[in-house]
């Protein structure tokens, strides 16, 4: 039996897509109603699921998987994650706390609930 968290509690919101916004990457609010790419160490509000005609569909809650970088791998349980500057996440002291349910140290991905 395989455990899957896909689509649990997912919620999407449409924003304007700023010039730096990219699909599959974490984002922050860059201006009124507009999402932008995050710099390293910044808190993120969601993950951009798609961009079309200047609008970005942003996953604001639910389960997601992202690549991670950094000297230390995330640990299962509640952990502090922030943007890594390349669209993924990194363990960052003092950042927002997320429930981390899967860590793949070979593929360098982390699965957590936004």
C-alpha positions in Angstrom: 0.0 0.0 0.0 1.3 3.5 -0.9 0.4 6.5 1.1 -0.4 9.6 -1.0 -1.1 13.2 0.2 -1.8 14.6 -3.3 -4.7 17.0 -3.5 -5.5 17.0 0.2 -6.8 20.4 1.2 -5.6 22.2 -1.9 -6.8 25.7 -2.4 -5.9 28.0 -5.3 -6.1 31.7 -5.7 -5.6 33.8 -8.9 -3.2 36.7 -8.8 -1.5 38.8 -11.4 1.8 37.3 -12.4 4.8 39.6 -11.9 7.7 39.5 -14.3 9.7 37.2 -12.0 6.9 34.8 -11.3 7.5 31.2 -12.7 5.4 28.0 -12.7 6.3 25.4 -10.1 8.1 27.9 -7.9 7.4 29.5 -4.5 6.1 33.0 -4.5 5.5 36.1 -2.4 3.3 39.2 -2.9 5.3 41.7 -4.9 2.6 44.3 -5.3 -1.2 44.7 -4.9 -2.7 41.4 -6.1 0.6 40.4 -7.8 2.9 37.5 -7.1 6.7 37.5 -7.6 9.6 35.2 -7.2 11.1 34.9 -3.7 14.7 35.6 -2.8 16.7 33.2 -0.6 15.5 33.3 3.0 12.2 35.0 2.3 8.8 33.5 3.5 6.6 32.3 0.7 2.8 32.5 0.5 2.3 29.6 -2.0 3.5 27.8 -5.0 2.6 28.9 -8.6 0.7 26.1 -10.3 0.4 27.9 -13.6 0.6 31.2 -15.5 -1.7 32.1 -18.3 -2.5 35.5 -19.9 -0.7 37.4 -17.2 -2.6 35.6 -14.4 -1.0 33.1 -11.9 -2.9 30.3 -10.2 -1.2 30.0 -6.8 -1.6 27.0 -4.5 -2.2 28.6 -1.1 -2.9 25.5 1.0 -2.7 21.7 1.0 0.0 19.3 0.2 2.9 20.2 -2.1 6.4 18.9 -2.9 9.3 21.1 -3.7 13.0 20.7 -4.3 15.1 21.7 -1.3 18.7 23.0 -1.0 21.0 23.7 1.9 23.5 22.1 4.2 20.8 20.3 6.2 17.9 18.2 5.0 14.4 19.0 6.3 13.2 16.6 9.0 9.7 15.1 9.2 7.5 16.9 11.7 7.0 20.7 12.1 9.9 22.5 10.5 10.9 26.0 9.4 11.1 26.5 5.7 11.8 29.6 3.5 12.5 30.2 -0.1 15.9 29.0 -1.3 16.2 31.7 -4.1 15.8 29.2 -6.9 12.1 28.4 -6.6 12.3 25.7 -3.9 12.7 25.6 -0.1 15.5 25.5 2.4 15.5 24.8 6.2 15.7 28.3 7.7 15.7 29.2 11.4 13.0 31.6 12.3 11.0 31.1 9.0 7.4 30.0 8.9 6.7 26.5 10.3 5.1 23.8 8.1 4.1 20.2 8.7 6.7 18.2 6.8 5.5 14.6 6.0 8.0 13.4 3.4 11.7 14.0 2.8 13.6 12.4 -0.1 17.3 13.0 0.6 18.3 11.3 -2.7 16.0 13.3 -5.0 16.3 16.4 -2.6 12.6 17.0 -2.3 10.4 17.9 0.6 6.7 17.2 0.9 4.7 19.4 3.3 1.4 21.1 4.0 1.2 24.8 3.2 
